[in-house]
Amino acid sequence: MKPMTFEKVWETYKVRNKAKKTRMATAASVLVLSMAIAFTPAAQAAIQSWFEVTFIKNAKNASYGYTLPNSAGDASMSASTKSEAEKLAGRKLAFPNEFLTMEDGALNKEYIVEKKRGDFIGYSYSLRTNERMIQVNASFKQHTKPQMWAETTKDAMVKERDVDGSKVHILSISEFDGAAAYYEKDDWVIVISAIASGVNEHEAAPFSEEEMVNYIKSIEFR
């Protein structure tokens, strides 16, 4: 896998690269997760099935990202607002409504609705402000887990939180001020990626763990 900065990851998602399969760490790589809570061996094995870490020497090459299998359909439709996206989808979207408050003055924002053979299967959302980059990928009734990777000089942190009876996994690496949150509920699989990144002489706005949890809490599933 080629080293990727978050700006490159942003552009990759923005143009909706259909080459979803990205090479993960090789079997020879050592996987070390810094667990924030006491995971059982079975729980740790489950996490390792969808999150892999490659250790590198140069922090400038650090990166992380994810793929969400079966989230790309045979028809992709763009929308500029949530209401437009829901009309295209033909249903209510399980969407973190906290992001709506950030859209005023955003540099870029886009909703992409995915359909396969006419049926809605998911959506993606990208938001770029002067202080932050945010990406949401969601699949509907596809019943697949994301595949997540990290390239880091140190280790990767996995934290588990409970939101309305479902587990949220929050993933981060030391080189970036940001995180990815993975959440499953009902027929939805949702991944939120957020990174603090300042442009146009603006300071980056850091994310907290509680803020990531609040994003998940703001999702309305019905």
Beta strands, then each sheet from edge to edge (+ up, - down):
strand 1: 33-35
strand 2: 51-55
strand 3: 63-67
strand 4: 75-79
strand 5: 108-116
strand 6: 119-128
strand 7: 132-140
strand 8: 147-152
strand 9: 156-163
strand 10: 166-173
strand 11: 178-185
strand 12: 188-196
sheet 1: 1+ 9+ 10- 11+ 12- 7+ 6- 5+ 4-
sheet 2: 2+ 8+ 3-
end
